[in-house]
Every structure is written in structure tokens, then in C-alpha cells.
Amino acid sequence: MSTTSDTTSIEDTDSSETVLPLCVPHIAGNEWEYVKECLDTNWVSSVGSYVDRFEADVAKVAGTKHAVATVNGTAALHTALMLAGVEPNDEVIIPTLTFIATANAVHYTGARPVLIDSEPDYWQLDPELLEDFLTNQCERKNGALWNEKTGRRVAAIVPVHILGHPVDFDAIYEISRGYDLPIIEDAAEAIGAIYKGRPVGGLGNLGCFSFNGNKIITTGGGGMIATNDERLAKKAKYLTTTAKDDPVEYIHGDVGYNYRMPNMLAAMGCAQLEQLNDFIMRKRSIADWYREHLEDIPGVNLQSEAQGVFSTCWLSTVEIDPDEFGMDRKQIREALLEKNIHSRPFWQPMHQSPVYKREFSVLTGVADRLFANCLSLPSSVTVTEADVERVCSAIGSLASATQNV
Ligand SMILES: *Cc1c(COP(=O)(O)O)cnc(C)c1O
């Protein structure tokens, strides 16, 4: 306030000075009450009624019979891959354009990712490339599917609902069904998203959610495995709780993991989940506002939503055409940062990553293009239409500045 000059209204100064973060948690419901109850009753750790309730509540959202809480989304994916029977030296199909946790979870099992490019319309794993890979580059032998080039067994597929927009699940299901491939959904960004009337996370054999701080709802850190298969759910609980075979004696029948979600965090999750619908509706409004206010700026296109799906619109993300716009996404990001507006690039595609660039891949250049040109814009559920206007007019002024020279 002290910098307010006579010629600038307080409002203007405020809006240009406030930091607009990319995506921050929103703690506005029963979080304090439920967490306090854990503290008051000493039920803070790895078991408790909130863990049971959060699991039941998430299963309801995913439309599955069971859900098992984990310490984070990566642990959920790692466990789900083990449950699907993925073994060392197998291959697991994932999109090349994803957060690195998807690939890391595959690596933890000792398997190798096969990287499939994205389709250009909604930026999800391309079912046509998947079909091409399975039919033309794999062979069936001894009851299993083998990658002809690498000689490794193809054991599972992990479609990712990128930015909370559902993948074309029916297409992926139709293709992989013929090969008996289990499907594990990486729904880390997509809790509450709907694909043709069915909730995501419950579409495949197993679905994984994340409750990291920047996701749709948060427990600070956390994850969940959803499934309709009771045997898999039981095994998930077993593996994530050190594979203890006896309620009293410390006898362990397998190499288990300490992947439990503490009760205190599950309490927060229960409170956050009560607000899920509000959060998603707000995220969708934010996307609508961006679409509206970016419409007249050449070279900027917001991610589209496919027919018949309901996206969480996790992060409103634009694809920049640098020639048309006059600046690339790096320059735009820096210019926005100078105006206290945070934005972020897409993940480096796995086939470009120093860690995974040697893995088998099926590429068309779409993920490269999206990585080069996409920028995610402020998308916290507290973002207002005025905030969106501020971001869009900042982008607009960059465009007109370059287009006038
Ligand atoms: C966040 C995320 C994960 C990992 O979840 P964590 O809870 O951070 O371990 C996995 N996949 C995708 C696509 C994600 O966005």
C-alpha cells in the first residue's frame, strides 16, 4: 500500500502487485475440526477411522467397490503395478507426456516404460499409436505379449488423464482387451472427472489418485488405489502395510512397503472431499473464463474438452503458436512472472528425459510440440474472473506489443 501513488487506485496497485500463484490448496471446510479430532484422541498415525472413511468416500467418487489409501500417488501407482503382475524386465505402456512419477513407478517394479505419443486434440495418449504398437510391433507367444524389438513381455498399460481430462478409455480398452493387458489408470489429476457417464479411476482394473498439495483435493501428500476387485484391494492393503501376516506376531509373508496414509492426513482428505464438487465446478469456470478472455488473442489456444467427457480442468493450459503470437512460452512465462503471475511449462516428455530417453518409444512429434509450446496458467480454486482477466490482459498486451513492431 505504501507504494500507492496519487495516480493509481489502490485496486489497480493491489491487483498488479499480488502474487497470483499457479495452484495452491484451499482449506475452507471441516479440515481443522477433523484434524483436531485426531490430535485430541491421539489417533494421528497409520490406522484410524478417518483412513477407513476416506477410503470409503473415495471409492464412492471413483464408483468402485474398494479403495486403499497410500502415502502418495507414486506409491499408489507402484503398488498398482505390482498388483497387476508387472515383474522385473517387463514393459509397461505409458504416455511419453506425463509427470515423471508415472515412469518412475514402472521403474520401481524393475520393468521398463514403453513411451507412446499424445494425440493432438486433447493431448492424451494416442489410441491409434497404441493399436499400431500392439498389432505391428508385438507378437503373441506362450500366452503372453512380447515386444518384437526388445524381446520383453508387455505386461500392462497406464493411461494418464492428463490435466484431469479423461483419456479415450473405450478406444484404449477395446485395443488392449484383445491382448489381455491390465489397465491401471493414472488419475492423479482427475478425481471427479467423468468419462461417458462413468467416473475415472474406476474405468480400468485399478485406478490411482494423488492428494499432493497442487492436485484437485489435497491431504498435504497422499494417494489412493481404487478397484472393484476385492482380491486386489486386500492385497493392496497387505503390500502397503508391510505385508504383515499375523495380527500379533511380526511375521511377514512378502517384501511389503510402508506406504500407509496417516489418519491425520485422511481426516484432512475427508474434509477436502466434501468440497470436491465445488472445487471442480470452480476449476471448470476458471477454464471457461480463460477461454472467453483469450479468444481474441492470436496464437493462444486453451486445451479443448472432448465430447462426452467432464474434465476436472486441473490446470488451465494454453498452447502457444510462437510465430503467430510473436513470443515463445519461455518468454511469456518470464514476462508474466514480472507481473507477479505464475505459470509453468508442461513436463519434459519422458523420451526427452535424461532418465528415460533410451526407452522404447512410438513418437509422432506431438508431445515435443506440446512441451515446446504449452503453458499452464493460475488455476487455484480461489482464482476469480478478475484474476483471469488480469492474466489474459497481461498475455494480450504481450501479443499486441510484439505484433505492433
Ligand atoms: C502428481 C502426479 C503423480 C504422483 O503423485 P504424488 O502424490 O505426487 O506422488 C503421478 N502421476 C501424475 C500424472 C501426477 O500428476
The ligand as an SDF file (V2000), in Angstrom:
LIG
                    3D

 15 15  0  0  0  0  0  0  0  0999 V2000
    1.0310  -35.8550   -9.1780 C   0  0  0  0  0  0  0  0  0  0  0  0
    1.0980  -36.9480  -10.1430 C   0  0  0  0  0  0  0  0  0  0  0  0
    1.5950  -38.2110   -9.7790 C   0  0  0  0  0  0  0  0  0  0  0  0
    2.2430  -38.5080   -8.4730 C   0  0  0  0  0  0  0  0  0  0  0  0
    1.5300  -38.2280   -7.3360 O   0  0  0  0  0  0  0  0  0  0  0  0
    2.3070  -37.8820   -5.9760 P   0  0  0  0  0  0  0  0  0  0  0  0
    1.2090  -37.8820   -4.9760 O   0  0  0  0  0  0  0  0  0  0  0  0
    2.9440  -36.5490   -6.1570 O   0  0  0  0  0  0  0  0  0  0  0  0
    3.3010  -38.9680   -5.7250 O   0  0  0  0  0  0  0  0  0  0  0  0
    1.5620  -39.2130  -10.7330 C   0  0  0  0  0  0  0  0  0  0  0  0
    1.1060  -39.0050  -11.9770 N   0  0  0  0  0  0  0  0  0  0  0  0
    0.6410  -37.8050  -12.3610 C   0  0  0  0  0  0  0  0  0  0  0  0
    0.1330  -37.6460  -13.7590 C   0  0  0  0  0  0  0  0  0  0  0  0
    0.6400  -36.7300  -11.4760 C   0  0  0  0  0  0  0  0  0  0  0  0
    0.2110  -35.5340  -11.8710 O   0  0  0  0  0  0  0  0  0  0  0  0
  1  2  1  0
  2  3  1  0
  2 14  2  0
  3  4  1  0
  3 10  2  0
  4  5  1  0
  5  6  1  0
  6  7  2  0
  6  8  1  0
  6  9  1  0
 10 11  1  0
 11 12  2  0
 12 13  1  0
 12 14  1  0
 14 15  1  0
M  END
$$$$
